[in-house]
Amino acid sequence: MRDGQRLMVVMPHPDDECFGCASTMARYSVEGASVSLVTMTRGGAGLWNGRAPGDLRALTDVRALELRDAAGELGVRFLEIFDYPDGALERVEEVEAVRLRFLGDIVRVLRSHRPQVVVTFGPEGTYGHPDHKVVSRMTVQACALAGDATAYELEALALGIAPWSPTKLYFQTATTMAVESLKLPAQPPITTRVRIKGFEDAKLRAFARHRTQTQEWEALQKFVASQGDTEVFSLVGAPDGLTEDDLFHGI
C-alpha cells in the first residue's frame, strides 16, 4: 500500500518520538512505508529512574538501548543516533564549526535515506524546550541544503550520495484540547489529521521501553488522551485552507 514511501522523523532526545507522531510512524510502517528516526542526542541530561545498585553504565548508553527498543515497537527501519549535548543544543548554534557539523549530519541522513516526508518539532518546541526549538530550526535548514549540490559537496562525493530534497516538511502540532490540558504555548496550525485508530497503544508500548524516564508517563498519558484517534501535523508552507488526512497526500 505504501511501497516506496519514506518518512523521516528528526527529534532531539530519546523518547521524543513517543509523543506527537509515534502512532503515525507505527501505522505507516505496518502499511509498508520505510520509516527512519534520527535522534540528535543520547539523553545524557535526563533522569535515571530505577537505576539498579552497582549499574555503572553511562546513562547515554542505557538511553540509546532504550531508544532502539522503542524504535522497534514503532516499526522504524533505520535509526540514527547522534551524541550532541543534551540540554545544550543552543550552544551548538553558537559555534559555527559545530553548527555546520550538526547541519551536515542531518543533510547526510536526508541524502542517504531520501525521505519524501520529514517530521520534526515546530518552532515553539511544543512546550518551549530549547533543544526542541534548535532541532526545528536546523531541520528546516537541512531540508533546504540537502537538495543543494554545492552544500557538503565533498562529503557527498566521498560517500557516494546525491542531493535530495524532501517533498514535504511537517511540524508536529497539537489539538486545542491538548493545548488546554497541558497548558502549551500557541502551536502551528493544523493542516493534517492522520487517523491512528488501532495504533493508539503503539506509542504507549514504545514509551514503556524508555524505562529510565517514567517521570514523563503522566504527561504522555494526558497527551494521548487529548489526541483521541488522530495525530495532528502542520505542513510547512501550506496554502491557506489546506486540509489533509495523509502525510503523503499529493506525492
Secondary structure, DSSP 4 states (H G I P E B T S, - for coil): --TT-EEEEEESSTTGGGTSSHHHHHHHHHTT-EEEEEEEE--TTS--TTPPTT----HHHHHHHHHHHHHHHTT-SEEEEEEE-TT-HHHHHHSHHHHHHHHHHHHHHHHHH--SEEEE--TTHHHH-HHHHHHHHHHHHHHHHTT-TTTTHHHHHHHT------SEEEEE---HHHHHHHT----PPP-EEEE-TT-HHHHHHHHHT-GGGGGGHHHHHHHHHHHTTEEEEEETTPPTT--BS-TTTT-
